[in-house]
Every structure is written in structure tokens, then in C-alpha cells.
């Protein structure tokens, strides 16, 4: 399977988002409630991570695309979303520190489906942490990508030409591999 692997020299760059709105808070449900008003201004919402997807679902804001792996900080999360809230459920493989072609294509298709009002749940066998990058690269302007920032809160980044180009630039720095 073809994939992109995160090289060590890019890790510091990904550790500090340069765009977006950080909603600080340590309690997921309280923080998610504060995020929902902001998300209503977004064209569509893409959630990356178990905690953010479930908490948004619980507060009534099911993202158009949810990307989850059943883990939080590499441990079983205990968080899960209801598959019946989605039009399509897709399973992909994506090892830690990689973005597989399979995962990238699933995100690309889910973003297209979101444009038609459909909701897609992407279940990742492996790790979903880097999969916000393909979402930024493929989503139209005005879509928002939401993910948790451990120990800090929830980050919401609205896709723009600048965000999309930065994501593509970062992805171009990944190493192409076969796994």
C-alpha cells in the first residue's frame, strides 16, 4: 500500500497550528458546547478524533465527516459515535505517522459527499492524528476542521486558500513509501 510518512523534521511544524481558533477547556462536553456557535458559521464540519466527534454528536452538532480510530493518546478512548447518524461508514488502514493513499482517498470522497449534505464516518485502523492534513488540502473554502489539542482544548480551523496551500506544502514534505 502506498503512503506518505511524516519525516522527523516536520514534527515541530505540526505541533503548533498557525491558523484557527483555540477554544480552551479541559472538559470535553463544556468546551464542545462553546464551539458549536462558531461551527454554525462553517459551510461543513470535519471532525478529527474520537473525543471531538462524540462530544459534538452529544451536543447536537454531528460533523459531516468524522475521522476516528477508537483511541485517545494511543489508548482505548471509550468514546464512540453512532453509525446511524451517518449516510456512509468507511474503514481504512492508516499506521501511526503515515497518511495512506486509502485514507486520503476516503477523506477526499467524504468531503465531496459533504458538499451534497451527506455525512461520512471514517473508521481508522491505526491512527487518525495526521488525517486533518488531507481534510485541509481537499475541503472547499468555508469548511471547518475541528480537532482536540491535548491539555488545551479544541482547535477549529476554517479552510481557506492559504490553509489549503499550507497543507499541500506540508504534505509535499512527507516521504513517499510503500508499507
MARVOFI-153728 format. One record per residue: chain; x, y, z of N, C-alpha, C in turn; residue number from 1; residue in one letter. Coordinates in steps of 0.2 Angstrom, whole numbers. Atoms other than C-alpha are relative to their C-alpha. Layout:
N
{mol = A	nx = X	ny = Y	nz = Z	cax = X	cay = Y	caz = Z	cx = X	cy = Y	cz = Z	seq = NUM	type = A};
...
END
This chain:
179
{mol = A	nx = 4	ny = -6	nz = 0	cax = 0	cay = 0	caz = 0	cx = 5	cy = 6	cz = 0	seq = 1	type = X};
{mol = A	nx = -3	ny = -6	nz = 0	cax = 6	cay = 17	caz = -4	cx = -2	cy = 5	cz = 5	seq = 2	type = X};
{mol = A	nx = 1	ny = -4	nz = -5	cax = 8	cay = 30	caz = 9	cx = 5	cy = 6	cz = 0	seq = 3	type = X};
{mol = A	nx = -5	ny = -5	nz = -2	cax = 16	cay = 46	caz = 15	cx = 2	cy = 0	cz = 7	seq = 4	type = X};
{mol = A	nx = -3	ny = 0	nz = -7	cax = 27	cay = 46	caz = 30	cx = 2	cy = 6	cz = 3	seq = 5	type = X};
{mol = A	nx = -3	ny = -6	nz = -3	cax = 30	cay = 60	caz = 42	cx = 7	cy = 0	cz = 1	seq = 6	type = X};
{mol = A	nx = -7	ny = -1	nz = -2	cax = 48	cay = 65	caz = 42	cx = 1	cy = 3	cz = 7	seq = 7	type = X};
{mol = A	nx = -2	ny = -3	nz = -6	cax = 56	cay = 70	caz = 59	cx = 0	cy = 7	cz = 0	seq = 8	type = X};
{mol = A	nx = -1	ny = -7	nz = 0	cax = 60	cay = 87	caz = 53	cx = -7	cy = 4	cz = 0	seq = 9	type = X};
{mol = A	nx = 7	ny = -3	nz = 1	cax = 41	cay = 91	caz = 50	cx = -4	cy = 0	cz = 7	seq = 10	type = X};
{mol = A	nx = 3	ny = 1	nz = -7	cax = 36	cay = 86	caz = 68	cx = -1	cy = 7	cz = 3	seq = 11	type = X};
{mol = A	nx = 1	ny = -6	nz = -4	cax = 39	cay = 103	caz = 76	cx = -5	cy = 5	cz = -3	seq = 12	type = X};
{mol = A	nx = 5	ny = -4	nz = 4	cax = 29	cay = 112	caz = 62	cx = -7	cy = -2	cz = 1	seq = 13	type = X};
{mol = A	nx = 7	ny = 3	nz = -1	cax = 14	cay = 101	caz = 65	cx = -2	cy = 1	cz = 7	seq = 14	type = X};
{mol = A	nx = 1	ny = 0	nz = -7	cax = 15	cay = 103	caz = 84	cx = -4	cy = 7	cz = 2	seq = 15	type = X};
{mol = A	nx = 2	ny = -7	nz = -2	cax = 10	cay = 122	caz = 83	cx = -4	cy = 3	cz = -6	seq = 16	type = X};
{mol = A	nx = 4	ny = -2	nz = 5	cax = -5	cay = 126	caz = 72	cx = 0	cy = 8	cz = -1	seq = 17	type = X};
{mol = A	nx = -1	ny = -8	nz = 1	cax = -3	cay = 144	caz = 64	cx = -7	cy = 3	cz = -2	seq = 18	type = X};
{mol = A	nx = 6	ny = -3	nz = 2	cax = -21	cay = 146	caz = 59	cx = -5	cy = -2	cz = 5	seq = 19	type = X};
{mol = A	nx = 6	ny = 3	nz = -4	cax = -38	cay = 144	caz = 68	cx = -1	cy = 3	cz = 7	seq = 20	type = X};
{mol = A	nx = 3	ny = -2	nz = -6	cax = -47	cay = 147	caz = 84	cx = 1	cy = -6	cz = 5	seq = 21	type = X};
{mol = A	nx = -1	ny = 5	nz = -5	cax = -42	cay = 138	caz = 100	cx = -5	cy = 1	cz = 5	seq = 22	type = X};
{mol = A	nx = 5	ny = 0	nz = -5	cax = -57	cay = 135	caz = 112	cx = 3	cy = -4	cz = 6	seq = 23	type = X};
{mol = A	nx = -3	ny = 3	nz = -6	cax = -48	cay = 132	caz = 129	cx = -5	cy = -3	cz = 4	seq = 24	type = X};
{mol = A	nx = 4	ny = 3	nz = -5	cax = -55	cay = 120	caz = 141	cx = 2	cy = -7	cz = 1	seq = 25	type = X};
{mol = A	nx = -2	ny = 7	nz = -1	cax = -51	cay = 103	caz = 149	cx = -6	cy = -5	cz = 0	seq = 26	type = X};
{mol = A	nx = 6	ny = 5	nz = 0	cax = -69	cay = 96	caz = 150	cx = -3	cy = 0	cz = -7	seq = 27	type = X};
{mol = A	nx = 2	ny = 0	nz = 7	cax = -74	cay = 90	caz = 133	cx = -7	cy = 2	cz = -2	seq = 28	type = X};
{mol = A	nx = 7	ny = -1	nz = 2	cax = -93	cay = 92	caz = 133	cx = -1	cy = 8	cz = 1	seq = 29	type = X};
{mol = A	nx = 1	ny = -7	nz = -1	cax = -92	cay = 110	caz = 140	cx = 3	cy = 4	cz = -5	seq = 30	type = X};
{mol = A	nx = -4	ny = -3	nz = 5	cax = -79	cay = 115	caz = 128	cx = -4	cy = -1	cz = -7	seq = 31	type = X};
{mol = A	nx = 4	ny = 1	nz = 6	cax = -89	cay = 107	caz = 113	cx = -6	cy = 5	cz = 0	seq = 32	type = X};
{mol = A	nx = 6	ny = -4	nz = 0	cax = -104	cay = 117	caz = 118	cx = 2	cy = 7	cz = -2	seq = 33	type = X};
{mol = A	nx = -2	ny = -6	nz = 2	cax = -94	cay = 133	caz = 116	cx = 2	cy = 1	cz = -7	seq = 34	type = X};
{mol = A	nx = -2	ny = 0	nz = 7	cax = -88	cay = 128	caz = 99	cx = -6	cy = 0	cz = -5	seq = 35	type = X};
{mol = A	nx = 6	ny = 1	nz = 4	cax = -105	cay = 124	caz = 92	cx = -2	cy = 7	cz = -3	seq = 36	type = X};
{mol = A	nx = 2	ny = -7	nz = 3	cax = -110	cay = 143	caz = 89	cx = 5	cy = 2	cz = -5	seq = 37	type = X};
{mol = A	nx = -5	ny = -1	nz = 6	cax = -94	cay = 145	caz = 79	cx = -1	cy = -4	cz = -6	seq = 38	type = X};
{mol = A	nx = 1	ny = 4	nz = 5	cax = -97	cay = 130	caz = 69	cx = -6	cy = 1	cz = -4	seq = 39	type = X};
{mol = A	nx = 6	ny = -2	nz = 4	cax = -114	cay = 136	caz = 63	cx = 2	cy = 4	cz = -5	seq = 40	type = X};
{mol = A	nx = -2	ny = -4	nz = 5	cax = -105	cay = 148	caz = 53	cx = 4	cy = -3	cz = -6	seq = 41	type = X};
{mol = A	nx = -4	ny = 4	nz = 4	cax = -95	cay = 135	caz = 44	cx = -4	cy = -3	cz = -6	seq = 42	type = X};
{mol = A	nx = 3	ny = 3	nz = 5	cax = -100	cay = 128	caz = 27	cx = -2	cy = -8	cz = 2	seq = 43	type = X};
{mol = A	nx = 0	ny = 7	nz = -2	cax = -97	cay = 110	caz = 33	cx = 5	cy = -1	cz = 6	seq = 44	type = X};
{mol = A	nx = -4	ny = 2	nz = -5	cax = -89	cay = 102	caz = 48	cx = 4	cy = -7	cz = -1	seq = 45	type = X};
{mol = A	nx = -4	ny = 6	nz = 0	cax = -75	cay = 89	caz = 48	cx = 3	cy = -1	cz = 7	seq = 46	type = X};
{mol = A	nx = -3	ny = 1	nz = -7	cax = -71	cay = 82	caz = 65	cx = 6	cy = -6	cz = -1	seq = 47	type = X};
{mol = A	nx = -6	ny = 4	nz = 0	cax = -54	cay = 73	caz = 68	cx = 1	cy = -2	cz = 7	seq = 48	type = X};
{mol = A	nx = -1	ny = 3	nz = -6	cax = -53	cay = 62	caz = 83	cx = -6	cy = -2	cz = 4	seq = 49	type = X};
{mol = A	nx = 6	ny = 3	nz = -3	cax = -64	cay = 52	caz = 94	cx = -4	cy = 4	cz = 5	seq = 50	type = X};
{mol = A	nx = 3	ny = -4	nz = -5	cax = -67	cay = 64	caz = 108	cx = -4	cy = 6	cz = -3	seq = 51	type = X};
{mol = A	nx = 4	ny = -6	nz = 3	cax = -72	cay = 79	caz = 97	cx = -6	cy = -3	cz = -4	seq = 52	type = X};
{mol = A	nx = 6	ny = 3	nz = 4	cax = -83	cay = 68	caz = 86	cx = -6	cy = -2	cz = 5	seq = 53	type = X};
{mol = A	nx = 6	ny = 2	nz = -4	cax = -93	cay = 61	caz = 100	cx = -3	cy = 6	cz = 4	seq = 54	type = X};
{mol = A	nx = 3	ny = -6	nz = -3	cax = -94	cay = 77	caz = 110	cx = -4	cy = 4	cz = -4	seq = 55	type = X};
{mol = A	nx = 4	ny = -4	nz = 5	cax = -100	cay = 86	caz = 95	cx = -7	cy = -3	cz = -1	seq = 56	type = X};
{mol = A	nx = 6	ny = 4	nz = 1	cax = -113	cay = 72	caz = 92	cx = -5	cy = 1	cz = 6	seq = 57	type = X};
{mol = A	nx = 4	ny = 0	nz = -6	cax = -119	cay = 73	caz = 110	cx = -3	cy = 7	cz = 1	seq = 58	type = X};
{mol = A	nx = 3	ny = -7	nz = -1	cax = -122	cay = 92	caz = 110	cx = -4	cy = 2	cz = -7	seq = 59	type = X};
{mol = A	nx = 4	ny = -1	nz = 6	cax = -131	cay = 90	caz = 93	cx = 3	cy = 3	cz = -6	seq = 60	type = X};
{mol = A	nx = -4	ny = -2	nz = 6	cax = -118	cay = 95	caz = 80	cx = 4	cy = -5	cz = -3	seq = 61	type = X};
{mol = A	nx = -4	ny = 6	nz = 3	cax = -114	cay = 79	caz = 71	cx = 4	cy = 3	cz = -6	seq = 62	type = X};
{mol = A	nx = -4	ny = -2	nz = 6	cax = -100	cay = 83	caz = 59	cx = -2	cy = -3	cz = -6	seq = 63	type = X};
{mol = A	nx = 1	ny = 3	nz = 7	cax = -102	cay = 80	caz = 40	cx = 5	cy = -6	cz = -1	seq = 64	type = X};
{mol = A	nx = -5	ny = 5	nz = 1	cax = -86	cay = 70	caz = 41	cx = 3	cy = -1	cz = 7	seq = 65	type = X};
{mol = A	nx = -3	ny = 2	nz = -6	cax = -80	cay = 61	caz = 57	cx = 6	cy = -5	cz = -2	seq = 66	type = X};
{mol = A	nx = -6	ny = 4	nz = 1	cax = -62	cay = 53	caz = 57	cx = 2	cy = -2	cz = 7	seq = 67	type = X};
{mol = A	nx = -1	ny = 2	nz = -7	cax = -60	cay = 42	caz = 72	cx = 4	cy = -7	cz = 0	seq = 68	type = X};
{mol = A	nx = -4	ny = 7	nz = 0	cax = -48	cay = 27	caz = 77	cx = -1	cy = -4	cz = 7	seq = 69	type = X};
{mol = A	nx = 1	ny = 3	nz = -6	cax = -55	cay = 22	caz = 94	cx = 5	cy = 1	cz = 5	seq = 70	type = X};
{mol = A	nx = -6	ny = -1	nz = -5	cax = -40	cay = 29	caz = 103	cx = 0	cy = 7	cz = 2	seq = 71	type = X};
{mol = A	nx = -1	ny = -7	nz = -2	cax = -36	cay = 45	caz = 113	cx = 7	cy = -1	cz = 3	seq = 72	type = X};
{mol = A	nx = -7	ny = 1	nz = -3	cax = -17	cay = 47	caz = 116	cx = 2	cy = -7	cz = 0	seq = 73	type = X};
{mol = A	nx = -2	ny = 7	nz = 1	cax = -14	cay = 30	caz = 110	cx = -3	cy = -6	cz = 4	seq = 74	type = X};
{mol = A	nx = 3	ny = 4	nz = -4	cax = -25	cay = 22	caz = 122	cx = -8	cy = -1	cz = -2	seq = 75	type = X};
{mol = A	nx = 7	ny = 0	nz = 2	cax = -43	cay = 15	caz = 120	cx = -4	cy = 6	cz = 3	seq = 76	type = X};
{mol = A	nx = 3	ny = -6	nz = -2	cax = -54	cay = 30	caz = 121	cx = -6	cy = 0	cz = 4	seq = 77	type = X};
{mol = A	nx = 6	ny = 0	nz = -4	cax = -70	cay = 24	caz = 127	cx = -6	cy = 4	cz = -3	seq = 78	type = X};
{mol = A	nx = 5	ny = -5	nz = 4	cax = -78	cay = 37	caz = 115	cx = -2	cy = -3	cz = -6	seq = 79	type = X};
{mol = A	nx = 2	ny = 2	nz = 7	cax = -88	cay = 32	caz = 100	cx = -6	cy = 4	cz = -2	seq = 80	type = X};
{mol = A	nx = 6	ny = -3	nz = 3	cax = -101	cay = 39	caz = 88	cx = -5	cy = -5	cz = -2	seq = 81	type = X};
{mol = A	nx = 5	ny = 4	nz = 3	cax = -117	cay = 32	caz = 82	cx = 0	cy = 0	cz = -7	seq = 82	type = X};
{mol = A	nx = -1	ny = 1	nz = 7	cax = -115	cay = 25	caz = 65	cx = -7	cy = 2	cz = -4	seq = 83	type = X};
{mol = A	nx = 7	ny = -2	nz = 3	cax = -134	cay = 28	caz = 62	cx = 0	cy = 7	cz = -2	seq = 84	type = X};
{mol = A	nx = 0	ny = -7	nz = 2	cax = -130	cay = 47	caz = 61	cx = 3	cy = 1	cz = -7	seq = 85	type = X};
{mol = A	nx = -4	ny = -1	nz = 6	cax = -120	cay = 44	caz = 45	cx = -3	cy = -4	cz = -6	seq = 86	type = X};
{mol = A	nx = 2	ny = 3	nz = 6	cax = -125	cay = 40	caz = 27	cx = 5	cy = -5	cz = -2	seq = 87	type = X};
{mol = A	nx = -5	ny = 5	nz = 3	cax = -109	cay = 30	caz = 24	cx = 5	cy = -1	cz = 6	seq = 88	type = X};
{mol = A	nx = -6	ny = 2	nz = -4	cax = -96	cay = 21	caz = 35	cx = 5	cy = -3	cz = -4	seq = 89	type = X};
{mol = A	nx = -6	ny = 3	nz = 4	cax = -79	cay = 18	caz = 28	cx = 5	cy = -2	cz = 5	seq = 90	type = X};
{mol = A	nx = -5	ny = 3	nz = -4	cax = -65	cay = 8	caz = 35	cx = 7	cy = 1	cz = -4	seq = 91	type = X};
{mol = A	nx = -6	ny = 0	nz = 4	cax = -47	cay = 12	caz = 31	cx = 6	cy = -2	cz = 5	seq = 92	type = X};
{mol = A	nx = -7	ny = 2	nz = -4	cax = -29	cay = 7	caz = 37	cx = 4	cy = 6	cz = -1	seq = 93	type = X};
{mol = A	nx = -4	ny = -6	nz = 0	cax = -18	cay = 21	caz = 42	cx = 5	cy = 0	cz = 6	seq = 94	type = X};
{mol = A	nx = -5	ny = 1	nz = -6	cax = -2	cay = 17	caz = 53	cx = 2	cy = 7	cz = 3	seq = 95	type = X};
{mol = A	nx = -3	ny = -6	nz = -3	cax = 5	cay = 30	caz = 65	cx = 5	cy = 3	cz = -4	seq = 96	type = X};
{mol = A	nx = -5	ny = -4	nz = 4	cax = 15	cay = 44	caz = 57	cx = -1	cy = -1	cz = -8	seq = 97	type = X};
{mol = A	nx = 1	ny = 1	nz = 7	cax = 8	cay = 40	caz = 40	cx = -7	cy = 3	cz = -2	seq = 98	type = X};
{mol = A	nx = 6	ny = -1	nz = 3	cax = -6	cay = 45	caz = 28	cx = 0	cy = -5	cz = -6	seq = 99	type = X};
{mol = A	nx = 1	ny = 5	nz = 5	cax = -11	cay = 30	caz = 17	cx = -4	cy = 3	cz = -6	seq = 100	type = X};
{mol = A	nx = 4	ny = -2	nz = 5	cax = -17	cay = 33	caz = 0	cx = -8	cy = -2	cz = 1	seq = 101	type = X};
{mol = A	nx = 7	ny = 2	nz = -1	cax = -33	cay = 23	caz = 5	cx = -3	cy = 5	cz = 5	seq = 102	type = X};
{mol = A	nx = 3	ny = -4	nz = -5	cax = -36	cay = 35	caz = 20	cx = -1	cy = 7	cz = -4	seq = 103	type = X};
{mol = A	nx = 1	ny = -7	nz = 3	cax = -33	cay = 51	caz = 9	cx = -6	cy = 0	cz = -5	seq = 104	type = X};
{mol = A	nx = 6	ny = 0	nz = 5	cax = -45	cay = 45	caz = -5	cx = -7	cy = 0	cz = 4	seq = 105	type = X};
{mol = A	nx = 6	ny = 0	nz = -4	cax = -58	cay = 41	caz = 9	cx = -2	cy = 7	cz = 2	seq = 106	type = X};
{mol = A	nx = 2	ny = -7	nz = -2	cax = -57	cay = 59	caz = 15	cx = -2	cy = 4	cz = -6	seq = 107	type = X};
{mol = A	nx = 1	ny = -4	nz = 6	cax = -57	cay = 66	caz = -2	cx = -8	cy = -1	cz = -2	seq = 108	type = X};
{mol = A	nx = 6	ny = 2	nz = 2	cax = -73	cay = 56	caz = -6	cx = -5	cy = 3	cz = 5	seq = 109	type = X};
{mol = A	nx = 4	ny = -3	nz = -5	cax = -81	cay = 61	caz = 11	cx = -1	cy = 7	cz = 0	seq = 110	type = X};
{mol = A	nx = 1	ny = -7	nz = 1	cax = -78	cay = 79	caz = 8	cx = -4	cy = 2	cz = -6	seq = 111	type = X};
{mol = A	nx = 4	ny = -1	nz = 6	cax = -86	cay = 78	caz = -9	cx = -8	cy = -2	cz = 2	seq = 112	type = X};
{mol = A	nx = 6	ny = 2	nz = -2	cax = -101	cay = 69	caz = -1	cx = -3	cy = 5	cz = 5	seq = 113	type = X};
{mol = A	nx = 2	ny = -6	nz = -4	cax = -102	cay = 83	caz = 12	cx = -3	cy = 5	cz = -3	seq = 114	type = X};
{mol = A	nx = 3	ny = -5	nz = 4	cax = -105	cay = 95	caz = -1	cx = -7	cy = -1	cz = -3	seq = 115	type = X};
{mol = A	nx = 7	ny = 2	nz = 2	cax = -121	cay = 86	caz = -6	cx = -4	cy = -1	cz = 6	seq = 116	type = X};
{mol = A	nx = 4	ny = 0	nz = -7	cax = -126	cay = 86	caz = 13	cx = 0	cy = -7	cz = 3	seq = 117	type = X};
{mol = A	nx = -1	ny = 7	nz = -3	cax = -121	cay = 68	caz = 16	cx = 5	cy = 0	cz = 6	seq = 118	type = X};
{mol = A	nx = -5	ny = 0	nz = -6	cax = -112	cay = 63	caz = 32	cx = 4	cy = -7	cz = -1	seq = 119	type = X};
{mol = A	nx = -5	ny = 6	nz = 1	cax = -97	cay = 50	caz = 32	cx = 4	cy = -1	cz = 6	seq = 120	type = X};
{mol = A	nx = -4	ny = 2	nz = -5	cax = -89	cay = 41	caz = 46	cx = 6	cy = -4	cz = -2	seq = 121	type = X};
{mol = A	nx = -6	ny = 3	nz = 2	cax = -71	cay = 36	caz = 43	cx = 3	cy = -4	cz = 6	seq = 122	type = X};
{mol = A	nx = -2	ny = 4	nz = -6	cax = -66	cay = 22	caz = 55	cx = 8	cy = -2	cz = -2	seq = 123	type = X};
{mol = A	nx = -7	ny = 1	nz = 2	cax = -47	cay = 21	caz = 55	cx = 3	cy = -6	cz = 4	seq = 124	type = X};
{mol = A	nx = -4	ny = 5	nz = -3	cax = -37	cay = 5	caz = 59	cx = 7	cy = 3	cz = 0	seq = 125	type = X};
{mol = A	nx = -7	ny = -3	nz = 0	cax = -21	cay = 13	caz = 65	cx = -1	cy = 7	cz = 4	seq = 126	type = X};
{mol = A	nx = 0	ny = -7	nz = -3	cax = -20	cay = 32	caz = 69	cx = -3	cy = 5	cz = -4	seq = 127	type = X};
{mol = A	nx = 3	ny = -5	nz = 4	cax = -30	cay = 47	caz = 63	cx = 3	cy = 7	cz = 1	seq = 128	type = X};
{mol = A	nx = -3	ny = -7	nz = -2	cax = -19	cay = 61	caz = 70	cx = 2	cy = 4	cz = -6	seq = 129	type = X};
{mol = A	nx = -2	ny = -5	nz = 6	cax = -12	cay = 67	caz = 53	cx = -5	cy = 1	cz = -5	seq = 130	type = X};
{mol = A	nx = 5	ny = 0	nz = 5	cax = -28	cay = 65	caz = 44	cx = -4	cy = 6	cz = -1	seq = 131	type = X};
{mol = A	nx = 3	ny = -7	nz = 1	cax = -33	cay = 83	caz = 46	cx = 4	cy = 3	cz = -6	seq = 132	type = X};
{mol = A	nx = -3	ny = -3	nz = 6	cax = -20	cay = 87	caz = 33	cx = -3	cy = -1	cz = -7	seq = 133	type = X};
{mol = A	nx = 4	ny = 1	nz = 6	cax = -29	cay = 79	caz = 19	cx = -7	cy = 3	cz = 0	seq = 134	type = X};
{mol = A	nx = 6	ny = -4	nz = 0	cax = -45	cay = 87	caz = 25	cx = 1	cy = 7	cz = -2	seq = 135	type = X};
{mol = A	nx = -2	ny = -7	nz = 2	cax = -37	cay = 104	caz = 24	cx = 1	cy = 1	cz = -8	seq = 136	type = X};
{mol = A	nx = -2	ny = 0	nz = 7	cax = -30	cay = 100	caz = 7	cx = -6	cy = -1	cz = -5	seq = 137	type = X};
{mol = A	nx = 5	ny = 2	nz = 4	cax = -46	cay = 94	caz = 0	cx = -7	cy = 4	cz = 1	seq = 138	type = X};
{mol = A	nx = 6	ny = -3	nz = -1	cax = -60	cay = 104	caz = 8	cx = -1	cy = 7	cz = -3	seq = 139	type = X};
{mol = A	nx = 1	ny = -6	nz = 3	cax = -68	cay = 119	caz = 0	cx = 1	cy = 6	cz = 5	seq = 140	type = X};
{mol = A	nx = 0	ny = -6	nz = -4	cax = -66	cay = 137	caz = 7	cx = -7	cy = 0	cz = 4	seq = 141	type = X};
{mol = A	nx = 6	ny = -1	nz = -4	cax = -78	cay = 139	caz = 22	cx = -1	cy = -6	cz = 4	seq = 142	type = X};
{mol = A	nx = 1	ny = 6	nz = -4	cax = -77	cay = 121	caz = 28	cx = 4	cy = 1	cz = 7	seq = 143	type = X};
{mol = A	nx = -4	ny = 0	nz = -6	cax = -71	cay = 119	caz = 46	cx = 3	cy = -7	cz = 2	seq = 144	type = X};
{mol = A	nx = -3	ny = 6	nz = -3	cax = -59	cay = 106	caz = 53	cx = 1	cy = 1	cz = 7	seq = 145	type = X};
{mol = A	nx = 0	ny = -1	nz = -7	cax = -61	cay = 103	caz = 71	cx = 4	cy = -6	cz = 3	seq = 146	type = X};
{mol = A	nx = -3	ny = 5	nz = -3	cax = -49	cay = 93	caz = 82	cx = 2	cy = 2	cz = 7	seq = 147	type = X};
{mol = A	nx = -2	ny = -1	nz = -6	cax = -43	cay = 91	caz = 100	cx = 7	cy = 2	cz = 1	seq = 148	type = X};
{mol = A	nx = -7	ny = -2	nz = -2	cax = -27	cay = 99	caz = 107	cx = 1	cy = -2	cz = 7	seq = 149	type = X};
{mol = A	nx = -1	ny = 3	nz = -7	cax = -22	cay = 88	caz = 122	cx = 2	cy = 5	cz = 5	seq = 150	type = X};
{mol = A	nx = -2	ny = -5	nz = -6	cax = -21	cay = 98	caz = 138	cx = -2	cy = 7	cz = -1	seq = 151	type = X};
{mol = A	nx = 2	ny = -7	nz = 2	cax = -28	cay = 114	caz = 129	cx = -7	cy = 1	cz = -1	seq = 152	type = X};
{mol = A	nx = 7	ny = -1	nz = 2	cax = -45	cay = 112	caz = 121	cx = -1	cy = -3	cz = -7	seq = 153	type = X};
{mol = A	nx = 2	ny = 1	nz = 7	cax = -52	cay = 112	caz = 104	cx = 2	cy = 5	cz = -5	seq = 154	type = X};
{mol = A	nx = -2	ny = -4	nz = 6	cax = -45	cay = 119	caz = 88	cx = -5	cy = 0	cz = -5	seq = 155	type = X};
{mol = A	nx = 4	ny = -1	nz = 6	cax = -56	cay = 125	caz = 74	cx = 4	cy = 4	cz = -5	seq = 156	type = X};
{mol = A	nx = -3	ny = -3	nz = 5	cax = -48	cay = 129	caz = 58	cx = -4	cy = 1	cz = -6	seq = 157	type = X};
{mol = A	nx = 4	ny = -1	nz = 6	cax = -58	cay = 137	caz = 44	cx = 4	cy = -1	cz = -7	seq = 158	type = X};
{mol = A	nx = -4	ny = 1	nz = 6	cax = -52	cay = 131	caz = 27	cx = 0	cy = 6	cz = -5	seq = 159	type = X};
{mol = A	nx = -1	ny = -6	nz = 5	cax = -46	cay = 145	caz = 15	cx = 5	cy = -2	cz = -5	seq = 160	type = X};
{mol = A	nx = -6	ny = 1	nz = 5	cax = -34	cay = 146	caz = 0	cx = 7	cy = -1	cz = 4	seq = 161	type = X};
{mol = A	nx = -6	ny = 0	nz = -3	cax = -20	cay = 150	caz = 12	cx = 1	cy = -7	cz = 4	seq = 162	type = X};
{mol = A	nx = 0	ny = 6	nz = -4	cax = -24	cay = 135	caz = 24	cx = 1	cy = -6	cz = -5	seq = 163	type = X};
{mol = A	nx = 0	ny = 6	nz = 5	cax = -26	cay = 123	caz = 9	cx = 7	cy = 0	cz = -3	seq = 164	type = X};
{mol = A	nx = -7	ny = 0	nz = 3	cax = -9	cay = 129	caz = 1	cx = 5	cy = -3	cz = 5	seq = 165	type = X};
{mol = A	nx = -5	ny = 2	nz = -5	cax = 0	cay = 127	caz = 18	cx = 0	cy = -8	cz = 1	seq = 166	type = X};
{mol = A	nx = 0	ny = 7	nz = -1	cax = -7	cay = 109	caz = 20	cx = 3	cy = -4	cz = -6	seq = 167	type = X};
{mol = A	nx = -3	ny = 4	nz = 6	cax = -2	cay = 104	caz = 2	cx = 8	cy = 1	cz = 1	seq = 168	type = X};
{mol = A	nx = -8	ny = -1	nz = -1	cax = 16	cay = 112	caz = 6	cx = 2	cy = -5	cz = 5	seq = 169	type = X};
{mol = A	nx = -2	ny = 5	nz = -6	cax = 17	cay = 101	caz = 22	cx = 0	cy = -7	cz = -3	seq = 170	type = X};
{mol = A	nx = 1	ny = 6	nz = 3	cax = 11	cay = 86	caz = 13	cx = 5	cy = -2	cz = -5	seq = 171	type = X};
{mol = A	nx = -5	ny = 1	nz = 5	cax = 24	cay = 88	caz = -1	cx = 7	cy = -1	cz = 3	seq = 172	type = X};
{mol = A	nx = -6	ny = 2	nz = -4	cax = 37	cay = 87	caz = 13	cx = 0	cy = -7	cz = 3	seq = 173	type = X};
{mol = A	nx = 0	ny = 6	nz = -3	cax = 32	cay = 70	caz = 18	cx = 3	cy = -5	cz = -5	seq = 174	type = X};
{mol = A	nx = -3	ny = 5	nz = 3	cax = 41	cay = 54	caz = 12	cx = -5	cy = -5	cz = -3	seq = 175	type = X};
{mol = A	nx = 4	ny = 5	nz = 3	cax = 33	cay = 43	caz = -1	cx = 3	cy = -7	cz = 1	seq = 176	type = X};
{mol = A	nx = -3	ny = 7	nz = -2	cax = 34	cay = 25	caz = 5	cx = -5	cy = -5	cz = -2	seq = 177	type = X};
{mol = A	nx = 5	ny = 6	nz = 1	cax = 26	cay = 8	caz = 2	cx = 0	cy = -4	cz = 6	seq = 178	type = X};
{mol = A	nx = 0	ny = 4	nz = -7	cax = 20	cay = -1	caz = 18	cx = -4	cy = -7	cz = -1	seq = 179	type = X};
END
